[in-house]
Amino acid sequence: MEVSLTSIIASLVLLIVSTIIIYVGAKLLGEKEKIGTAFACAILGAILYFIVGSVLSGLVGSIVAFIGWLATLRYLYKTSWIKALVLAIVIWVIAAIVGLVLPTLTGPF
């Protein structure tokens, strides 16, 4: 398997965008942690989804990965399961909005 420079750059951009989305979501919920916590959450979440996706597939894999990501949010932000769930929902809403807006920034070309 060959890794291209384009895929490395795309992965780094995705990591940066994910970090910013997590950071903004956490700030909207009043969390005090710095952007490093959001960065750690983005990296750990990506690793977790990769590992779980390699072992489990389908709905079961998605559920296990989601619970793992909630546990990551709970641990890194030192919060309850309920607040971790709310944070995950806020992050997904922000990610959906960014996903709709970001591709259109370059225009029709």
ZADREN-831011 format. One record per atom (N, C-alpha, C, CB): residue in three letters; y, z, x; residue number from 1; atom name. Coordinates in nm, 3 decimals, always signed. Glycine has a CB too. Example, Ala and Ser with C-alpha at 12.3 -4.5 7.8 and 13.67 -1.06 7.14 Angstrom:
REC res      c2      c3      c1   n atom
REC ALA  -0.569  +0.780  +1.319   1    N
REC ALA  -0.450  +0.780  +1.230   1   CA
REC ALA  -0.330  +0.780  +1.320   1    C
REC ALA  -0.447  +0.905  +1.131   1   CB
REC SER  -0.225  +0.708  +1.285   2    N
REC SER  -0.106  +0.714  +1.367   2   CA
REC SER  +0.003  +0.787  +1.290   2    C
REC SER  -0.060  +0.572  +1.408   2   CB
! end
This chain:
REC res      c2      c3      c1   n atom
REC MET  -0.118  +0.000  +0.085   1    N
REC MET  +0.000  +0.000  +0.000   1   CA
REC MET  +0.124  +0.000  +0.089   1    C
REC MET  +0.000  +0.123  -0.096   1   CB
REC GLU  +0.210  -0.096  +0.066   2    N
REC GLU  +0.331  -0.108  +0.145   2   CA
REC GLU  +0.449  -0.051  +0.067   2    C
REC GLU  +0.357  -0.256  +0.183   2   CB
REC VAL  +0.527  +0.032  +0.135   3    N
REC VAL  +0.645  +0.091  +0.073   3   CA
REC VAL  +0.766  +0.013  +0.123   3    C
REC VAL  +0.658  +0.244  +0.107   3   CB
REC SER  +0.842  -0.042  +0.030   4    N
REC SER  +0.958  -0.121  +0.069   4   CA
REC SER  +1.083  -0.035  +0.073   4    C
REC SER  +0.978  -0.239  -0.027   4   CB
REC LEU  +1.182  -0.085  +0.143   5    N
REC LEU  +1.311  -0.016  +0.151   5   CA
REC LEU  +1.374  -0.005  +0.013   5    C
REC LEU  +1.407  -0.090  +0.248   5   CB
REC THR  +1.355  -0.107  -0.068   6    N
REC THR  +1.409  -0.106  -0.204   6   CA
REC THR  +1.348  +0.008  -0.286   6    C
REC THR  +1.382  -0.240  -0.273   6   CB
REC SER  +1.218  +0.029  -0.276   7    N
REC SER  +1.156  +0.137  -0.353   7   CA
REC SER  +1.198  +0.274  -0.302   7    C
REC SER  +1.003  +0.124  -0.348   7   CB
REC ILE  +1.222  +0.287  -0.172   8    N
REC ILE  +1.270  +0.414  -0.118   8   CA
REC ILE  +1.410  +0.443  -0.168   8    C
REC ILE  +1.269  +0.412  +0.036   8   CB
REC ILE  +1.497  +0.343  -0.165   9    N
REC ILE  +1.635  +0.361  -0.214   9   CA
REC ILE  +1.635  +0.391  -0.363   9    C
REC ILE  +1.720  +0.235  -0.185   9   CB
REC ALA  +1.553  +0.320  -0.440  10    N
REC ALA  +1.545  +0.344  -0.584  10   CA
REC ALA  +1.498  +0.486  -0.613  10    C
REC ALA  +1.450  +0.241  -0.651  10   CB
REC SER  +1.401  +0.534  -0.536  11    N
REC SER  +1.351  +0.672  -0.555  11   CA
REC SER  +1.459  +0.774  -0.522  11    C
REC SER  +1.228  +0.696  -0.467  11   CB
REC LEU  +1.535  +0.750  -0.417  12    N
REC LEU  +1.643  +0.842  -0.382  12   CA
REC LEU  +1.753  +0.844  -0.487  12    C
REC LEU  +1.703  +0.804  -0.246  12   CB
REC VAL  +1.788  +0.727  -0.539  13    N
REC VAL  +1.889  +0.720  -0.646  13   CA
REC VAL  +1.839  +0.793  -0.769  13    C
REC VAL  +1.923  +0.574  -0.680  13   CB
REC LEU  +1.713  +0.773  -0.805  14    N
REC LEU  +1.655  +0.842  -0.920  14   CA
REC LEU  +1.656  +0.993  -0.901  14    C
REC LEU  +1.512  +0.793  -0.945  14   CB
REC LEU  +1.625  +1.038  -0.780  15    N
REC LEU  +1.627  +1.181  -0.750  15   CA
REC LEU  +1.769  +1.237  -0.762  15    C
REC LEU  +1.572  +1.206  -0.609  15   CB
REC ILE  +1.867  +1.165  -0.713  16    N
REC ILE  +2.006  +1.210  -0.722  16   CA
REC ILE  +2.052  +1.216  -0.868  16    C
REC ILE  +2.099  +1.117  -0.642  16   CB
REC VAL  +2.022  +1.112  -0.944  17    N
REC VAL  +2.061  +1.110  -1.086  17   CA
REC VAL  +1.990  +1.223  -1.162  17    C
REC VAL  +2.027  +0.972  -1.151  17   CB
REC SER  +1.862  +1.243  -1.135  18    N
REC SER  +1.788  +1.351  -1.200  18   CA
REC SER  +1.847  +1.487  -1.166  18    C
REC SER  +1.640  +1.347  -1.159  18   CB
REC THR  +1.883  +1.507  -1.041  19    N
REC THR  +1.944  +1.633  -0.998  19   CA
REC THR  +2.073  +1.658  -1.074  19    C
REC THR  +1.971  +1.631  -0.847  19   CB
REC ILE  +2.157  +1.557  -1.085  20    N
REC ILE  +2.285  +1.573  -1.155  20   CA
REC ILE  +2.262  +1.603  -1.302  20    C
REC ILE  +2.371  +1.446  -1.140  20   CB
REC ILE  +2.167  +1.536  -1.365  21    N
REC ILE  +2.137  +1.560  -1.506  21   CA
REC ILE  +2.089  +1.703  -1.527  21    C
REC ILE  +2.032  +1.460  -1.557  21   CB
REC ILE  +1.998  +1.749  -1.443  22    N
REC ILE  +1.948  +1.887  -1.454  22   CA
REC ILE  +2.061  +1.986  -1.432  22    C
REC ILE  +1.833  +1.913  -1.351  22   CB
REC TYR  +2.146  +1.961  -1.333  23    N
REC TYR  +2.258  +2.050  -1.303  23   CA
REC TYR  +2.355  +2.060  -1.422  23    C
REC TYR  +2.334  +2.000  -1.178  23   CB
REC VAL  +2.389  +1.945  -1.480  24    N
REC VAL  +2.481  +1.944  -1.595  24   CA
REC VAL  +2.418  +2.015  -1.714  24    C
REC VAL  +2.519  +1.798  -1.634  24   CB
REC GLY  +2.292  +1.989  -1.740  25    N
REC GLY  +2.223  +2.056  -1.850  25   CA
REC GLY  +2.221  +2.207  -1.832  25    C
REC GLY  +2.080  +2.005  -1.862  25   CB
REC ALA  +2.194  +2.251  -1.711  26    N
REC ALA  +2.191  +2.396  -1.682  26   CA
REC ALA  +2.331  +2.457  -1.699  26    C
REC ALA  +2.139  +2.422  -1.539  26   CB
REC LYS  +2.432  +2.386  -1.654  27    N
REC LYS  +2.569  +2.438  -1.667  27   CA
REC LYS  +2.610  +2.447  -1.814  27    C
REC LYS  +2.669  +2.350  -1.590  27   CB
REC LEU  +2.567  +2.350  -1.894  28    N
REC LEU  +2.599  +2.353  -2.038  28   CA
REC LEU  +2.539  +2.477  -2.105  28    C
REC LEU  +2.548  +2.227  -2.107  28   CB
REC LEU  +2.429  +2.526  -2.050  29    N
REC LEU  +2.365  +2.645  -2.106  29   CA
REC LEU  +2.407  +2.773  -2.035  29    C
REC LEU  +2.214  +2.631  -2.099  29   CB
REC GLY  +2.508  +2.762  -1.947  30    N
REC GLY  +2.565  +2.881  -1.885  30   CA
REC GLY  +2.492  +2.931  -1.762  30    C
REC GLY  +2.569  +2.989  -1.984  30   CB
REC GLU  +2.404  +2.851  -1.707  31    N
REC GLU  +2.333  +2.894  -1.586  31   CA
REC GLU  +2.429  +2.896  -1.468  31    C
REC GLU  +2.213  +2.800  -1.556  31   CB
REC LYS  +2.408  +2.990  -1.376  32    N
REC LYS  +2.499  +3.010  -1.263  32   CA
REC LYS  +2.449  +2.947  -1.132  32    C
REC LYS  +2.521  +3.157  -1.241  32   CB
REC GLU  +2.324  +2.903  -1.130  33    N
REC GLU  +2.267  +2.850  -1.007  33   CA
REC GLU  +2.343  +2.726  -0.960  33    C
REC GLU  +2.119  +2.816  -1.028  33   CB
REC LYS  +2.334  +2.701  -0.832  34    N
REC LYS  +2.402  +2.588  -0.769  34   CA
REC LYS  +2.319  +2.461  -0.784  34    C
REC LYS  +2.429  +2.618  -0.621  34   CB
REC ILE  +2.373  +2.352  -0.733  35    N
REC ILE  +2.307  +2.222  -0.746  35   CA
REC ILE  +2.175  +2.217  -0.668  35    C
REC ILE  +2.400  +2.112  -0.698  35   CB
REC GLY  +2.161  +2.301  -0.567  36    N
REC GLY  +2.035  +2.307  -0.492  36   CA
REC GLY  +1.917  +2.344  -0.580  36    C
REC GLY  +2.046  +2.405  -0.379  36   CB
REC THR  +1.942  +2.429  -0.679  37    N
REC THR  +1.835  +2.466  -0.772  37   CA
REC THR  +1.795  +2.345  -0.856  37    C
REC THR  +1.881  +2.582  -0.864  37   CB
REC ALA  +1.893  +2.268  -0.900  38    N
REC ALA  +1.863  +2.147  -0.977  38   CA
REC ALA  +1.788  +2.047  -0.891  38    C
REC ALA  +1.993  +2.084  -1.031  38   CB
REC PHE  +1.825  +2.035  -0.764  39    N
REC PHE  +1.757  +1.945  -0.671  39   CA
REC PHE  +1.611  +1.988  -0.654  39    C
REC PHE  +1.829  +1.942  -0.534  39   CB
REC ALA  +1.590  +2.117  -0.633  40    N
REC ALA  +1.453  +2.169  -0.619  40   CA
REC ALA  +1.372  +2.142  -0.745  40    C
REC ALA  +1.456  +2.320  -0.589  40   CB
REC CYS  +1.435  +2.158  -0.860  41    N
REC CYS  +1.367  +2.134  -0.987  41   CA
REC CYS  +1.331  +1.986  -1.002  41    C
REC CYS  +1.456  +2.179  -1.105  41   CB
REC ALA  +1.420  +1.898  -0.961  42    N
REC ALA  +1.393  +1.754  -0.969  42   CA
REC ALA  +1.276  +1.716  -0.878  42    C
REC ALA  +1.518  +1.673  -0.931  42   CB
REC ILE  +1.276  +1.769  -0.756  43    N
REC ILE  +1.168  +1.738  -0.662  43   CA
REC ILE  +1.035  +1.796  -0.711  43    C
REC ILE  +1.201  +1.792  -0.521  43   CB
REC LEU  +1.037  +1.925  -0.747  44    N
REC LEU  +0.913  +1.988  -0.793  44   CA
REC LEU  +0.860  +1.922  -0.920  44    C
REC LEU  +0.935  +2.137  -0.817  44   CB
REC GLY  +0.951  +1.885  -1.010  45    N
REC GLY  +0.909  +1.817  -1.132  45   CA
REC GLY  +0.842  +1.684  -1.103  45    C
REC GLY  +1.028  +1.795  -1.224  45   CB
REC ALA  +0.899  +1.607  -1.009  46    N
REC ALA  +0.841  +1.478  -0.972  46   CA
REC ALA  +0.703  +1.496  -0.909  46    C
REC ALA  +0.933  +1.402  -0.876  46   CB
REC ILE  +0.693  +1.593  -0.819  47    N
REC ILE  +0.564  +1.621  -0.754  47   CA
REC ILE  +0.461  +1.665  -0.856  47    C
REC ILE  +0.580  +1.729  -0.645  47   CB
REC LEU  +0.503  +1.754  -0.946  48    N
REC LEU  +0.413  +1.805  -1.050  48   CA
REC LEU  +0.361  +1.692  -1.138  48    C
REC LEU  +0.484  +1.910  -1.135  48   CB
REC TYR  +0.452  +1.605  -1.185  49    N
REC TYR  +0.410  +1.495  -1.271  49   CA
REC TYR  +0.317  +1.400  -1.196  49    C
REC TYR  +0.531  +1.419  -1.324  49   CB
REC PHE  +0.341  +1.377  -1.068  50    N
REC PHE  +0.254  +1.291  -0.988  50   CA
REC PHE  +0.114  +1.351  -0.977  50    C
REC PHE  +0.314  +1.269  -0.849  50   CB
REC ILE  +0.107  +1.479  -0.943  51    N
REC ILE  -0.023  +1.544  -0.925  51   CA
REC ILE  -0.100  +1.548  -1.057  51    C
REC ILE  -0.005  +1.687  -0.871  51   CB
REC VAL  -0.033  +1.593  -1.163  52    N
REC VAL  -0.101  +1.602  -1.293  52   CA
REC VAL  -0.142  +1.462  -1.340  52    C
REC VAL  -0.009  +1.670  -1.398  52   CB
REC GLY  -0.054  +1.364  -1.321  53    N
REC GLY  -0.085  +1.228  -1.362  53   CA
REC GLY  -0.201  +1.168  -1.284  53    C
REC GLY  +0.036  +1.141  -1.346  53   CB
REC SER  -0.221  +1.216  -1.162  54    N
REC SER  -0.333  +1.168  -1.080  54   CA
REC SER  -0.466  +1.228  -1.125  54    C
REC SER  -0.309  +1.201  -0.933  54   CB
REC VAL  -0.460  +1.346  -1.186  55    N
REC VAL  -0.582  +1.417  -1.226  55   CA
REC VAL  -0.612  +1.397  -1.375  55    C
REC VAL  -0.569  +1.565  -1.195  55   CB
REC LEU  -0.510  +1.408  -1.456  56    N
REC LEU  -0.526  +1.398  -1.602  56   CA
REC LEU  -0.445  +1.281  -1.654  56    C
REC LEU  -0.481  +1.530  -1.671  56   CB
REC SER  -0.488  +1.225  -1.764  57    N
REC SER  -0.412  +1.114  -1.823  57   CA
REC SER  -0.393  +1.137  -1.972  57    C
REC SER  -0.484  +0.980  -1.799  57   CB
REC GLY  -0.316  +1.053  -2.031  58    N
REC GLY  -0.295  +1.057  -2.175  58   CA
REC GLY  -0.218  +1.179  -2.222  58    C
REC GLY  -0.425  +1.052  -2.245  58   CB
REC LEU  -0.245  +1.217  -2.345  59    N
REC LEU  -0.175  +1.328  -2.409  59   CA
REC LEU  -0.199  +1.460  -2.337  59    C
REC LEU  -0.218  +1.340  -2.553  59   CB
REC VAL  -0.323  +1.484  -2.294  60    N
REC VAL  -0.355  +1.609  -2.224  60   CA
REC VAL  -0.275  +1.619  -2.095  60    C
REC VAL  -0.506  +1.619  -2.195  60   CB
REC GLY  -0.269  +1.512  -2.019  61    N
REC GLY  -0.192  +1.511  -1.895  61   CA
REC GLY  -0.044  +1.535  -1.920  61    C
REC GLY  -0.210  +1.380  -1.824  61   CB
REC SER  +0.008  +1.473  -2.025  62    N
REC SER  +0.150  +1.491  -2.059  62   CA
REC SER  +0.180  +1.635  -2.098  62    C
REC SER  +0.189  +1.397  -2.174  62   CB
REC ILE  +0.093  +1.696  -2.176  63    N
REC ILE  +0.112  +1.835  -2.219  63   CA
REC ILE  +0.105  +1.930  -2.100  63    C
REC ILE  +0.006  +1.874  -2.324  63   CB
REC VAL  +0.007  +1.911  -2.013  64    N
REC VAL  -0.007  +1.997  -1.895  64   CA
REC VAL  +0.114  +1.981  -1.804  64    C
REC VAL  -0.138  +1.964  -1.819  64   CB
REC ALA  +0.157  +1.858  -1.781  65    N
REC ALA  +0.274  +1.834  -1.696  65   CA
REC ALA  +0.399  +1.896  -1.757  65    C
REC ALA  +0.296  +1.683  -1.675  65   CB
REC PHE  +0.415  +1.885  -1.888  66    N
REC PHE  +0.531  +1.943  -1.956  66   CA
REC PHE  +0.532  +2.095  -1.942  66    C
REC PHE  +0.532  +1.903  -2.104  66   CB
REC ILE  +0.419  +2.159  -1.963  67    N
REC ILE  +0.411  +2.304  -1.948  67   CA
REC ILE  +0.440  +2.344  -1.804  67    C
REC ILE  +0.271  +2.356  -1.991  67   CB
REC GLY  +0.391  +2.266  -1.709  68    N
REC GLY  +0.420  +2.293  -1.569  68   CA
REC GLY  +0.569  +2.279  -1.538  68    C
REC GLY  +0.341  +2.199  -1.481  68   CB
REC TRP  +0.632  +2.178  -1.598  69    N
REC TRP  +0.775  +2.159  -1.576  69   CA
REC TRP  +0.855  +2.274  -1.640  69    C
REC TRP  +0.821  +2.024  -1.634  69   CB
REC LEU  +0.813  +2.317  -1.758  70    N
REC LEU  +0.877  +2.434  -1.820  70   CA
REC LEU  +0.863  +2.557  -1.731  70    C
REC LEU  +0.816  +2.463  -1.959  70   CB
REC ALA  +0.746  +2.575  -1.672  71    N
REC ALA  +0.724  +2.688  -1.581  71   CA
REC ALA  +0.816  +2.676  -1.459  71    C
REC ALA  +0.576  +2.694  -1.537  71   CB
REC THR  +0.836  +2.555  -1.411  72    N
REC THR  +0.926  +2.532  -1.298  72   CA
REC THR  +1.069  +2.569  -1.336  72    C
REC THR  +0.920  +2.385  -1.252  72   CB
REC LEU  +1.114  +2.522  -1.452  73    N
REC LEU  +1.248  +2.557  -1.501  73   CA
REC LEU  +1.262  +2.708  -1.517  73    C
REC LEU  +1.277  +2.486  -1.636  73   CB
REC ARG  +1.160  +2.769  -1.575  74    N
REC ARG  +1.162  +2.914  -1.599  74   CA
REC ARG  +1.172  +2.991  -1.468  74    C
REC ARG  +1.035  +2.957  -1.677  74   CB
REC TYR  +1.095  +2.949  -1.370  75    N
REC TYR  +1.093  +3.018  -1.241  75   CA
REC TYR  +1.224  +2.997  -1.164  75    C
REC TYR  +0.974  +2.971  -1.158  75   CB
REC LEU  +1.267  +2.872  -1.151  76    N
REC LEU  +1.386  +2.843  -1.071  76   CA
REC LEU  +1.514  +2.895  -1.133  76    C
REC LEU  +1.397  +2.694  -1.049  76   CB
REC TYR  +1.522  +2.892  -1.265  77    N
REC TYR  +1.643  +2.939  -1.333  77   CA
REC TYR  +1.629  +3.083  -1.381  77    C
REC TYR  +1.675  +2.849  -1.450  77   CB
REC LYS  +1.516  +3.146  -1.349  78    N
REC LYS  +1.494  +3.288  -1.382  78   CA
REC LYS  +1.529  +3.317  -1.528  78    C
REC LYS  +1.577  +3.379  -1.289  78   CB
REC THR  +1.462  +3.246  -1.617  79    N
REC THR  +1.493  +3.254  -1.759  79   CA
REC THR  +1.364  +3.268  -1.841  79    C
REC THR  +1.574  +3.130  -1.804  79   CB
REC SER  +1.379  +3.277  -1.971  80    N
REC SER  +1.264  +3.290  -2.061  80   CA
REC SER  +1.203  +3.153  -2.090  80    C
REC SER  +1.306  +3.360  -2.194  80   CB
REC TRP  +1.084  +3.156  -2.151  81    N
REC TRP  +1.019  +3.032  -2.190  81   CA
REC TRP  +1.102  +2.956  -2.293  81    C
REC TRP  +0.879  +3.061  -2.247  81   CB
REC ILE  +1.161  +3.030  -2.386  82    N
REC ILE  +1.242  +2.966  -2.491  82   CA
REC ILE  +1.364  +2.897  -2.431  82    C
REC ILE  +1.287  +3.070  -2.597  82   CB
REC LYS  +1.434  +2.966  -2.340  83    N
REC LYS  +1.552  +2.904  -2.279  83   CA
REC LYS  +1.511  +2.787  -2.189  83    C
REC LYS  +1.631  +3.009  -2.197  83   CB
REC ALA  +1.396  +2.796  -2.124  84    N
REC ALA  +1.346  +2.684  -2.044  84   CA
REC ALA  +1.319  +2.563  -2.135  84    C
REC ALA  +1.217  +2.724  -1.968  84   CB
REC LEU  +1.265  +2.588  -2.254  85    N
REC LEU  +1.242  +2.480  -2.350  85   CA
REC LEU  +1.373  +2.419  -2.397  85    C
REC LEU  +1.163  +2.532  -2.470  85   CB
REC VAL  +1.470  +2.503  -2.428  86    N
REC VAL  +1.601  +2.452  -2.470  86   CA
REC VAL  +1.665  +2.372  -2.356  86    C
REC VAL  +1.695  +2.570  -2.511  86   CB
REC LEU  +1.653  +2.423  -2.234  87    N
REC LEU  +1.707  +2.351  -2.119  87   CA
REC LEU  +1.639  +2.215  -2.104  87    C
REC LEU  +1.689  +2.434  -1.990  87   CB
REC ALA  +1.507  +2.210  -2.120  88    N
REC ALA  +1.434  +2.084  -2.111  88   CA
REC ALA  +1.484  +1.985  -2.217  88    C
REC ALA  +1.282  +2.108  -2.127  88   CB
REC ILE  +1.506  +2.032  -2.338  89    N
REC ILE  +1.556  +1.945  -2.445  89   CA
REC ILE  +1.695  +1.893  -2.412  89    C
REC ILE  +1.558  +2.020  -2.580  89   CB
REC VAL  +1.783  +1.981  -2.364  90    N
REC VAL  +1.919  +1.940  -2.326  90   CA
REC VAL  +1.913  +1.836  -2.214  90    C
REC VAL  +2.003  +2.063  -2.281  90   CB
REC ILE  +1.827  +1.859  -2.116  91    N
REC ILE  +1.812  +1.765  -2.005  91   CA
REC ILE  +1.764  +1.630  -2.057  91    C
REC ILE  +1.713  +1.819  -1.898  91   CB
REC TRP  +1.667  +1.629  -2.148  92    N
REC TRP  +1.617  +1.503  -2.203  92   CA
REC TRP  +1.725  +1.428  -2.282  92    C
REC TRP  +1.496  +1.529  -2.293  92   CB
REC VAL  +1.806  +1.502  -2.357  93    N
REC VAL  +1.914  +1.437  -2.433  93   CA
REC VAL  +2.014  +1.373  -2.336  93    C
REC VAL  +1.986  +1.540  -2.525  93   CB
REC ILE  +2.053  +1.447  -2.234  94    N
REC ILE  +2.147  +1.393  -2.135  94   CA
REC ILE  +2.085  +1.272  -2.065  94    C
REC ILE  +2.186  +1.500  -2.031  94   CB
REC ALA  +1.958  +1.282  -2.029  95    N
REC ALA  +1.889  +1.170  -1.962  95   CA
REC ALA  +1.884  +1.047  -2.053  95    C
REC ALA  +1.746  +1.212  -1.922  95   CB
REC ALA  +1.864  +1.067  -2.182  96    N
REC ALA  +1.862  +0.955  -2.276  96   CA
REC ALA  +1.998  +0.887  -2.283  96    C
REC ALA  +1.820  +1.002  -2.416  96   CB
REC ILE  +2.103  +0.967  -2.287  97    N
REC ILE  +2.240  +0.912  -2.291  97   CA
REC ILE  +2.268  +0.836  -2.161  97    C
REC ILE  +2.345  +1.025  -2.312  97   CB
REC VAL  +2.235  +0.896  -2.048  98    N
REC VAL  +2.256  +0.830  -1.919  98   CA
REC VAL  +2.174  +0.701  -1.912  98    C
REC VAL  +2.219  +0.925  -1.802  98   CB
REC GLY  +2.051  +0.706  -1.964  99    N
REC GLY  +1.966  +0.588  -1.964  99   CA
REC GLY  +2.021  +0.474  -2.047  99    C
REC GLY  +1.830  +0.624  -2.013  99   CB
REC LEU  +2.098  +0.507  -2.149 100    N
REC LEU  +2.160  +0.402  -2.231 100   CA
REC LEU  +2.286  +0.348  -2.165 100    C
REC LEU  +2.194  +0.456  -2.370 100   CB
REC VAL  +2.361  +0.435  -2.098 101    N
REC VAL  +2.491  +0.397  -2.042 101   CA
REC VAL  +2.479  +0.339  -1.902 101    C
REC VAL  +2.583  +0.517  -2.038 101   CB
REC LEU  +2.398  +0.397  -1.816 102    N
REC LEU  +2.392  +0.358  -1.676 102   CA
REC LEU  +2.358  +0.211  -1.653 102    C
REC LEU  +2.292  +0.442  -1.606 102   CB
REC PRO  +2.260  +0.154  -1.722 103    N
REC PRO  +2.229  +0.013  -1.695 103   CA
REC PRO  +2.341  -0.082  -1.734 103    C
REC PRO  +2.103  -0.026  -1.767 103   CB
REC THR  +2.430  -0.042  -1.823 104    N
REC THR  +2.537  -0.130  -1.869 104   CA
REC THR  +2.660  -0.123  -1.780 104    C
REC THR  +2.575  -0.096  -2.010 104   CB
REC LEU  +2.663  -0.035  -1.683 105    N
REC LEU  +2.781  -0.021  -1.597 105   CA
REC LEU  +2.804  -0.143  -1.511 105    C
REC LEU  +2.767  +0.100  -1.510 105   CB
REC THR  +2.699  -0.217  -1.479 106    N
REC THR  +2.714  -0.335  -1.392 106   CA
REC THR  +2.757  -0.459  -1.470 106    C
REC THR  +2.584  -0.363  -1.320 106   CB
REC GLY  +2.762  -0.451  -1.600 107    N
REC GLY  +2.802  -0.564  -1.681 107   CA
REC GLY  +2.684  -0.657  -1.712 107    C
REC GLY  +2.911  -0.641  -1.611 107   CB
REC PRO  +2.713  -0.772  -1.768 108    N
REC PRO  +2.605  -0.861  -1.811 108   CA
REC PRO  +2.538  -0.940  -1.698 108    C
REC PRO  +2.658  -0.958  -1.911 108   CB
REC PHE  +2.583  -0.926  -1.576 109    N
REC PHE  +2.529  -1.007  -1.466 109   CA
REC PHE  +2.428  -0.934  -1.386 109    C
REC PHE  +2.638  -1.052  -1.376 109   CB
! end
